Amino acid sequence: MMTELKCRFCGTPLEHIFIDLGMTPPSNSYLPADKLLAMEPFYPLRVFVCRECFLVQLPAYHTSEDIFSDYAYFSSYSDSWLDHCRKFADDATEKFELDDSSQVIEVASNDGYLLQYFKPHGVPVLGIEPAANVAAAAIDAGIDTIVAFFGTQLAAELSAKNIQADLLVGNNVFAHVPDLNDFVAGFKIILAPNGIISLEFPHLMKLMEENQFDTIYHEHFSYFSLMTAQKVFQAHALKIYDVEELPTHGGSLRILAGHMDNHRLQPTSRLAALVEKETRYGLGTLDGYTAFADKVHATKRQLLSFLISCHEAGKTVAGYGAPAKGNTLLNYCGIREDLLPYTVDRSPHKQGQFLPGTHIPVYAVEEIEKRQPDYLLILPWNLKDEIMAQMAGIGRWGGRFVVPIPHVQVFDAVKEQ
C-alpha cells in the first residue's frame, strides 16, 4: 500500500496534481563516459499542490545529502548573476548600515559568488554550504565557509558561540529544502534581534505565467507564492515586511523579513500589492492551479515539431548550456542525440560529461565555432540575452538562436562586422 503523501509545511494530505512531467533522473547527476552503461535511477516528477496552504511541492524521493554533498552547479559562471550579486552587496551594506562590527551569513553560499562582494566593504562574512566540492572554491578564495546543511541544530550551535546574523541571506535555496519547518526555524534562532533576512527564490506565479515548467526538478522540493511564504514565516514567529520582484531566473522574489516582535519593520505597500496580484491570479484557490498542465503539453509538442522539421530539412541544431532546467526539458520531451547531438557549457565541471537521462554529450563552448550549427538551442533561457551577446558570432555563418520557454522562438544573431 502506498504511503500517504503529506504537505511538508502543514501536514495536509496531498491529493491534487499540479503537473506530471513523467519519470526523470536527478537533474544534476551528470555522467562520465564510463557510467553510460550503468543503471541510472529515474524518479516520478509529479508535482502536487496543497489544498490548505497552496504550497506547490514534490515528494522527497532522495535526501539532500544525495543531491548536494557533491554538486555540479557553481554560481560564478554567469556574468549577469555576478553583477546582480555585486549590486545587492553594495546596496545592502548601505541600506542596513553594515560595517566591520556586523555579521553577514549566507545559507547555501556555493562558491562564494555573493559573499566576496561584502569583503571590500570590510563586513565580516560566513558561508554555510553543504557541497564540499563547491565550498572548497569559496575557502580557496578566502571566504570563511562551514561545510554543513543548515537547520535548527547548526543554527543553535552557532548561536551558542555568539554567532548571529545581522543580515542572513539565502539565494535560490528556499526551494531546495525538504524539511521546510526546520529550515525556517533555524532562521529564527540564528537571526540577531534586529537582524534582517533576505531571501530570493523563483516566483510561482511567474513560473505559471511564463510556462517555466523546466524549472521543476527533483532538487526543487517546493515552489512558492508570496502568500504561502508568508504563512511559513508566520508559523515560526517571523514576518515578511517587504518584497521586490526581480528578473533573475525567469522571475524571482526577494523578500525581506525579521523577527515578529521587531516593530521597526513595518509592512510596505509593495507587499500588499503583490498579495492582491497573486489573489487576482487565482493562487488562493485550487482552481487557479488547474490550467498549467495544458500549456506545458503544448510547449512539448511545439519543440518536438521544430526539432523534427530541422532534422528533416537537413539543418543542424546544437544546445547551449547544461543547466538542470535543460535536463527537465529534454527528458520530458524525449529529446535525444538524434535531434540534439550535443550541447556546450562554460563550466569545466560539466565539460566532458553527459546529460542525465538523455546522455547528450557536453563540450566546451569552442565546439560551436568548429561545427557551425544552423541553430543554437539556449537551454538556460533565463540568461538568453547574456548568451546571445556572447555567441553573436554564429551570425557569421547564418546561425540563429532558439529559445524554448515560454514557447519556441527563433532569433537572428547580430552579424559581426
TIVO-213135 format. One line per field, with one value per residue (C-alpha): residue number from 1; x, y, z. Coordinates in steps of 0.1 Angstrom, whole numbers, plus 5000, padded with zeros to 4 digits. Each point is the difference from the previous one (the first is absolute). Layout:
// residues N
nr = [NUM | ...]
x = [X | ...]
y = [Y | ...]
z = [Z | ...]
END
This chain:
// residues 417
nr = [1 | 2 | 3 | 4 | 5 | 6 | 7 | 8 | 9 | 10 | 11 | 12 | 13 | 14 | 15 | 16 | 17 | 18 | 19 | 20 | 21 | 22 | 23 | 24 | 25 | 26 | 27 | 28 | 29 | 30 | 31 | 32 | 33 | 34 | 35 | 36 | 37 | 38 | 39 | 40 | 41 | 42 | 43 | 44 | 45 | 46 | 47 | 48 | 49 | 50 | 51 | 52 | 53 | 54 | 55 | 56 | 57 | 58 | 59 | 60 | 61 | 62 | 63 | 64 | 65 | 66 | 67 | 68 | 69 | 70 | 71 | 72 | 73 | 74 | 75 | 76 | 77 | 78 | 79 | 80 | 81 | 82 | 83 | 84 | 85 | 86 | 87 | 88 | 89 | 90 | 91 | 92 | 93 | 94 | 95 | 96 | 97 | 98 | 99 | 100 | 101 | 102 | 103 | 104 | 105 | 106 | 107 | 108 | 109 | 110 | 111 | 112 | 113 | 114 | 115 | 116 | 117 | 118 | 119 | 120 | 121 | 122 | 123 | 124 | 125 | 126 | 127 | 128 | 129 | 130 | 131 | 132 | 133 | 134 | 135 | 136 | 137 | 138 | 139 | 140 | 141 | 142 | 143 | 144 | 145 | 146 | 147 | 148 | 149 | 150 | 151 | 152 | 153 | 154 | 155 | 156 | 157 | 158 | 159 | 160 | 161 | 162 | 163 | 164 | 165 | 166 | 167 | 168 | 169 | 170 | 171 | 172 | 173 | 174 | 175 | 176 | 177 | 178 | 179 | 180 | 181 | 182 | 183 | 184 | 185 | 186 | 187 | 188 | 189 | 190 | 191 | 192 | 193 | 194 | 195 | 196 | 197 | 198 | 199 | 200 | 201 | 202 | 203 | 204 | 205 | 206 | 207 | 208 | 209 | 210 | 211 | 212 | 213 | 214 | 215 | 216 | 217 | 218 | 219 | 220 | 221 | 222 | 223 | 224 | 225 | 226 | 227 | 228 | 229 | 230 | 231 | 232 | 233 | 234 | 235 | 236 | 237 | 238 | 239 | 240 | 241 | 242 | 243 | 244 | 245 | 246 | 247 | 248 | 249 | 250 | 251 | 252 | 253 | 254 | 255 | 256 | 257 | 258 | 259 | 260 | 261 | 262 | 263 | 264 | 265 | 266 | 267 | 268 | 269 | 270 | 271 | 272 | 273 | 274 | 275 | 276 | 277 | 278 | 279 | 280 | 281 | 282 | 283 | 284 | 285 | 286 | 287 | 288 | 289 | 290 | 291 | 292 | 293 | 294 | 295 | 296 | 297 | 298 | 299 | 300 | 301 | 302 | 303 | 304 | 305 | 306 | 307 | 308 | 309 | 310 | 311 | 312 | 313 | 314 | 315 | 316 | 317 | 318 | 319 | 320 | 321 | 322 | 323 | 324 | 325 | 326 | 327 | 328 | 329 | 330 | 331 | 332 | 333 | 334 | 335 | 336 | 337 | 338 | 339 | 340 | 341 | 342 | 343 | 344 | 345 | 346 | 347 | 348 | 349 | 350 | 351 | 352 | 353 | 354 | 355 | 356 | 357 | 358 | 359 | 360 | 361 | 362 | 363 | 364 | 365 | 366 | 367 | 368 | 369 | 370 | 371 | 372 | 373 | 374 | 375 | 376 | 377 | 378 | 379 | 380 | 381 | 382 | 383 | 384 | 385 | 386 | 387 | 388 | 389 | 390 | 391 | 392 | 393 | 394 | 395 | 396 | 397 | 398 | 399 | 400 | 401 | 402 | 403 | 404 | 405 | 406 | 407 | 408 | 409 | 410 | 411 | 412 | 413 | 414 | 415 | 416 | 417]
x = [5000 | 5013 | 5010 | 4978 | 5017 | 4997 | 5008 | 5035 | 4989 | 4965 | 4996 | 4969 | 4996 | 5011 | 4973 | 5001 | 5025 | 5014 | 5021 | 5013 | 5032 | 5005 | 5031 | 5033 | 5035 | 5014 | 5007 | 5035 | 5012 | 5024 | 5016 | 5036 | 5006 | 5007 | 4966 | 4979 | 4992 | 4992 | 4965 | 4987 | 4973 | 4969 | 4973 | 4965 | 4999 | 4965 | 4992 | 4971 | 4983 | 4988 | 4963 | 5006 | 5032 | 5003 | 5037 | 5009 | 5024 | 5017 | 5003 | 5036 | 5012 | 5035 | 5018 | 5018 | 5032 | 4995 | 4995 | 5023 | 5030 | 5018 | 4984 | 5006 | 4986 | 5024 | 4984 | 5029 | 4997 | 4972 | 5012 | 4965 | 4995 | 5032 | 4990 | 4967 | 5018 | 5026 | 4972 | 4981 | 5031 | 5007 | 4964 | 4995 | 5032 | 4986 | 4963 | 5006 | 5030 | 5024 | 5035 | 5030 | 4979 | 4972 | 4996 | 4987 | 4991 | 4990 | 4982 | 5009 | 5029 | 5013 | 5034 | 5000 | 4984 | 4982 | 5020 | 5031 | 4983 | 4995 | 5037 | 5011 | 4976 | 5018 | 4969 | 5006 | 4985 | 4992 | 4988 | 4981 | 5002 | 4993 | 5018 | 5037 | 5013 | 4983 | 5008 | 5037 | 4999 | 4988 | 5025 | 5028 | 4988 | 5004 | 4963 | 4992 | 4977 | 4985 | 4993 | 4967 | 4962 | 4982 | 4972 | 4991 | 5030 | 5027 | 4982 | 5000 | 5037 | 5009 | 4978 | 5015 | 5034 | 4984 | 5000 | 4967 | 4991 | 4994 | 4993 | 4990 | 5000 | 4985 | 5001 | 4982 | 5001 | 4964 | 4988 | 5028 | 4989 | 4982 | 4994 | 4985 | 4990 | 5034 | 5017 | 4979 | 5001 | 5038 | 4996 | 4982 | 5029 | 5030 | 4985 | 5012 | 4972 | 4999 | 5013 | 4986 | 4994 | 5004 | 4987 | 4998 | 4980 | 4982 | 4965 | 4973 | 4977 | 5027 | 5007 | 4963 | 4996 | 5031 | 4996 | 5033 | 4994 | 5036 | 5009 | 4983 | 5025 | 5006 | 5024 | 4973 | 4977 | 4977 | 4987 | 4989 | 4975 | 5004 | 4968 | 5013 | 5034 | 4982 | 4982 | 5033 | 5018 | 4971 | 4999 | 5035 | 4995 | 5016 | 4984 | 5005 | 4998 | 5012 | 5002 | 5016 | 4993 | 5033 | 5007 | 5026 | 4993 | 4970 | 4983 | 5009 | 4989 | 5023 | 4983 | 5013 | 4990 | 5008 | 4988 | 4963 | 5006 | 5023 | 4975 | 5024 | 4993 | 4966 | 4984 | 5005 | 4974 | 5019 | 4991 | 4963 | 5000 | 5016 | 4977 | 4971 | 5016 | 5004 | 4964 | 4987 | 5021 | 4982 | 5028 | 4976 | 4978 | 5006 | 4983 | 5029 | 5024 | 4981 | 5008 | 5038 | 5003 | 4984 | 5026 | 5028 | 4987 | 4997 | 5037 | 5012 | 4982 | 5013 | 5036 | 4999 | 4984 | 5028 | 5028 | 4985 | 4995 | 5036 | 5012 | 4979 | 5012 | 5037 | 5005 | 5023 | 4991 | 5023 | 4993 | 5014 | 5004 | 4995 | 4978 | 4977 | 4970 | 5012 | 5001 | 4963 | 4991 | 5019 | 4989 | 4964 | 4999 | 5020 | 5027 | 5032 | 5031 | 4981 | 4984 | 5026 | 5034 | 5019 | 4999 | 5028 | 5006 | 5025 | 5004 | 5030 | 4982 | 4974 | 5022 | 5008 | 4969 | 4967 | 4966 | 4979 | 4974 | 5006 | 5038 | 5005 | 5038 | 5011 | 5029 | 5019 | 4985 | 5027 | 4982 | 4974 | 5026 | 5014 | 4966 | 4981 | 4964 | 4970 | 4982 | 5012 | 4974 | 5004 | 4992 | 5006 | 4974 | 5001 | 5034 | 4991 | 5010 | 5034 | 5005 | 4988 | 5025 | 5029 | 4992 | 4991 | 5028 | 4976 | 4985 | 5031 | 4988 | 4963 | 4995 | 4969 | 4989 | 4971 | 4984 | 4975 | 4982 | 4973 | 4996 | 5023 | 5015 | 5027 | 5023 | 5025 | 5036 | 5015 | 5026 | 5035 | 5014]
y = [5000 | 5034 | 5023 | 5031 | 5031 | 5031 | 5036 | 5007 | 5032 | 4995 | 4962 | 4999 | 4969 | 5008 | 4990 | 5026 | 4998 | 5032 | 4985 | 4965 | 5001 | 4962 | 4982 | 5018 | 4996 | 5024 | 5031 | 5007 | 4964 | 5004 | 4969 | 4992 | 4978 | 4969 | 5002 | 5001 | 4963 | 4998 | 5001 | 5035 | 5009 | 5017 | 5014 | 5014 | 5037 | 5004 | 5033 | 5005 | 5031 | 5000 | 5008 | 5019 | 5021 | 4998 | 4990 | 4984 | 4972 | 4968 | 4969 | 4995 | 4969 | 5003 | 5019 | 5034 | 4981 | 4980 | 5032 | 5026 | 4982 | 5002 | 5026 | 5010 | 5035 | 5029 | 5034 | 5020 | 4990 | 5025 | 5036 | 5015 | 4981 | 5013 | 5035 | 4995 | 4988 | 5028 | 5026 | 4983 | 5000 | 5037 | 5009 | 4978 | 5014 | 5035 | 4993 | 4979 | 5020 | 4970 | 5005 | 4982 | 4992 | 4984 | 4963 | 4989 | 4963 | 4983 | 4967 | 4979 | 5023 | 4979 | 5011 | 5034 | 5017 | 5025 | 5003 | 5011 | 5033 | 5008 | 4997 | 5033 | 5017 | 4984 | 4981 | 4966 | 4971 | 4964 | 4975 | 4968 | 4975 | 4963 | 4990 | 4996 | 5002 | 5034 | 5013 | 4993 | 5026 | 5026 | 4990 | 5003 | 5035 | 5009 | 4999 | 4983 | 4971 | 4973 | 4968 | 4989 | 5000 | 5028 | 4994 | 5005 | 4979 | 5020 | 5032 | 4992 | 4990 | 5033 | 5021 | 4983 | 5014 | 5035 | 4998 | 5016 | 5017 | 5037 | 4991 | 4964 | 4992 | 4971 | 5002 | 4972 | 4976 | 5002 | 4976 | 4975 | 4993 | 4967 | 5008 | 5034 | 5006 | 4991 | 5023 | 5031 | 4992 | 5002 | 5036 | 5010 | 4986 | 5015 | 5034 | 5028 | 5019 | 5028 | 4979 | 4998 | 4970 | 5004 | 4970 | 4997 | 4972 | 4994 | 5014 | 4973 | 5025 | 5008 | 4963 | 4996 | 5032 | 4993 | 4962 | 4993 | 4964 | 4991 | 5016 | 4971 | 4972 | 4977 | 5022 | 5027 | 4987 | 5030 | 5029 | 5031 | 5028 | 5030 | 4990 | 4966 | 5013 | 5024 | 4970 | 4981 | 5030 | 5009 | 4964 | 5006 | 5035 | 5017 | 5027 | 5009 | 5038 | 5008 | 4983 | 5008 | 4984 | 4991 | 4989 | 4974 | 4963 | 5009 | 5020 | 4998 | 5016 | 5016 | 5000 | 5019 | 4987 | 5003 | 4989 | 5004 | 5023 | 5023 | 5029 | 5021 | 4978 | 5012 | 4984 | 5019 | 5008 | 4977 | 4970 | 5007 | 5007 | 4967 | 4980 | 5016 | 4992 | 4963 | 4999 | 5013 | 4974 | 4973 | 4988 | 5000 | 4972 | 4966 | 5010 | 5024 | 4971 | 4978 | 5016 | 4998 | 4964 | 5009 | 5027 | 4975 | 4974 | 5025 | 5011 | 4964 | 4995 | 5033 | 4993 | 4965 | 5012 | 5026 | 4976 | 4973 | 5025 | 5012 | 4964 | 4992 | 5032 | 4991 | 5028 | 4995 | 5010 | 5002 | 5008 | 5028 | 4993 | 4970 | 5013 | 4980 | 5016 | 4988 | 4964 | 5002 | 5014 | 4974 | 4970 | 5011 | 5006 | 4967 | 5019 | 4979 | 5003 | 4994 | 5034 | 5018 | 4984 | 5020 | 5030 | 5023 | 5017 | 5025 | 4980 | 4976 | 4980 | 4989 | 4998 | 4964 | 4988 | 4987 | 5013 | 4978 | 4979 | 5013 | 4992 | 5030 | 5010 | 5033 | 5017 | 5033 | 5031 | 5000 | 4970 | 5024 | 5018 | 4966 | 4985 | 5032 | 4987 | 5017 | 5004 | 5004 | 4989 | 5020 | 4977 | 5026 | 5023 | 5023 | 5011 | 5003 | 5037 | 4993 | 4969 | 5016 | 5028 | 4976 | 4978 | 5026 | 4986 | 4973 | 5026 | 4998 | 4967 | 5008 | 4983 | 5008 | 4997 | 4980 | 5006 | 4973 | 5017 | 5013 | 4987 | 4994 | 5032 | 5004 | 5031 | 5012 | 5005 | 5034 | 4995 | 5011 | 5028]
z = [5000 | 4990 | 5029 | 5002 | 4988 | 5023 | 4996 | 5013 | 5016 | 5015 | 4998 | 4979 | 4978 | 4964 | 4975 | 4973 | 4971 | 4987 | 4971 | 4992 | 4979 | 5000 | 5011 | 5000 | 5016 | 5025 | 4980 | 5011 | 4998 | 4971 | 4988 | 4990 | 4970 | 5021 | 5016 | 4969 | 5000 | 5037 | 5015 | 5003 | 5026 | 4988 | 5023 | 4995 | 4993 | 5012 | 5018 | 5025 | 5014 | 5036 | 5003 | 5033 | 4997 | 4962 | 5002 | 4966 | 5008 | 4990 | 5023 | 5011 | 4981 | 5013 | 5027 | 4999 | 5006 | 4969 | 4979 | 5015 | 5016 | 4967 | 4977 | 4964 | 5001 | 5006 | 5002 | 4987 | 4963 | 4992 | 4996 | 5003 | 5033 | 5014 | 4990 | 5018 | 5032 | 4999 | 4999 | 5029 | 5022 | 4993 | 5006 | 5031 | 5016 | 4998 | 5006 | 5031 | 5012 | 5001 | 5011 | 5016 | 5031 | 4980 | 4990 | 4966 | 4998 | 4967 | 5000 | 4969 | 4992 | 4971 | 4988 | 5017 | 4970 | 5023 | 5032 | 4981 | 4994 | 5036 | 5008 | 4983 | 5024 | 5029 | 5011 | 5016 | 4982 | 5006 | 4974 | 5007 | 4971 | 5001 | 4968 | 5009 | 4965 | 4995 | 5034 | 4993 | 4973 | 5025 | 5026 | 4975 | 4993 | 5036 | 5010 | 5033 | 4993 | 5020 | 4981 | 5014 | 4994 | 5017 | 5025 | 5037 | 5012 | 4982 | 5008 | 5037 | 4999 | 4984 | 5022 | 5031 | 4988 | 4997 | 4962 | 4988 | 4968 | 4996 | 4964 | 4992 | 4963 | 4980 | 4962 | 4981 | 5030 | 5013 | 4973 | 5008 | 5036 | 5008 | 5037 | 4995 | 5037 | 5014 | 4974 | 5008 | 5038 | 4996 | 4986 | 5032 | 5021 | 4981 | 4993 | 5022 | 5019 | 4974 | 4971 | 4965 | 4979 | 4962 | 4981 | 4962 | 4983 | 4967 | 5001 | 4995 | 4982 | 4975 | 4995 | 4991 | 4979 | 4979 | 4998 | 5017 | 5007 | 4994 | 5033 | 5016 | 5010 | 5029 | 5019 | 5001 | 5026 | 5003 | 4978 | 5018 | 4996 | 5023 | 5018 | 5008 | 5010 | 5025 | 5016 | 5004 | 5016 | 5023 | 5013 | 5013 | 5015 | 4971 | 4979 | 4963 | 4999 | 4964 | 4966 | 4967 | 4967 | 4981 | 4965 | 5011 | 4992 | 4978 | 5028 | 5037 | 5032 | 5026 | 5033 | 5031 | 5034 | 5037 | 5034 | 5006 | 5030 | 4981 | 4997 | 4980 | 4970 | 4986 | 4970 | 4968 | 4973 | 4976 | 5023 | 5000 | 4962 | 4992 | 5022 | 4982 | 4967 | 5009 | 5013 | 4966 | 4982 | 5020 | 5023 | 5029 | 4986 | 4985 | 4968 | 4993 | 4996 | 4976 | 4966 | 5002 | 4986 | 4967 | 4993 | 5008 | 4976 | 4972 | 5004 | 4998 | 4967 | 4986 | 5009 | 4986 | 4968 | 4996 | 5005 | 4978 | 4972 | 5003 | 4998 | 4969 | 4983 | 5006 | 5025 | 5030 | 5036 | 5030 | 5036 | 5020 | 5038 | 5021 | 5028 | 5022 | 4983 | 4967 | 5012 | 5011 | 4966 | 4980 | 5020 | 5001 | 4962 | 4993 | 4981 | 4994 | 4978 | 4967 | 5005 | 5021 | 4994 | 5027 | 5023 | 5012 | 5034 | 5014 | 5032 | 4999 | 5026 | 4974 | 4969 | 4990 | 5019 | 4987 | 5008 | 5024 | 4983 | 4964 | 5000 | 4978 | 5001 | 5015 | 4983 | 5004 | 4984 | 4973 | 4984 | 4986 | 4979 | 4987 | 4990 | 4991 | 5006 | 4984 | 5033 | 5036 | 5025 | 5032 | 5029 | 5028 | 4983 | 5031 | 4988 | 4964 | 4996 | 5015 | 4979 | 4967 | 5006 | 5008 | 4970 | 4974 | 4978 | 4988 | 4977 | 4978 | 4986 | 5002 | 5034 | 5020 | 5036 | 5013 | 5034 | 5011 | 5029 | 5003 | 4965 | 4971 | 4986 | 4974 | 5000 | 4975 | 5012 | 4995 | 4974 | 5008 | 4978]
END
